[in-house]
């Protein structure tokens, strides 16, 4: 049985859109970050808590596959789940659908675990353990 993804909702604002009334392509990166941060909050330790413990997760790579446009006032459902949580690596996959279920995009972000001084460090075991129930393969 496949593990569940965390789901975050976002109503598209006018500020998200181009003059052509579709979400600007780079804006999706902010939506992915918001969903990822809410997922960490859902796990019981918001991103700021990790930062206060000298732990950051900078993005090393991002892959985005755009499928169809989202428009002003669409209700987007952003699914996020971890695909890798080992040593100093932490990867997430994402899937965004609109209120009708139309696929908007699929994405993956690859992160390193570092200190505030940008030195690699092992993923905290407590984080790794909390991610395990959600861990599943990326979308390809």
ABEGO torsion letter per residue (X at the ends): XBBBBBBBBBBBBAAABBAAGBBBAAAAAAAAAAAAAAAAAAAGBBAAAAAAAGBBBBBABBBBBBABBBBBGBBBBBBBBBABBBEABBBBBBBBBBAAGBBABBBBBBBBBBBAAGBBBBBBAAAAAAAAAABBBBBX
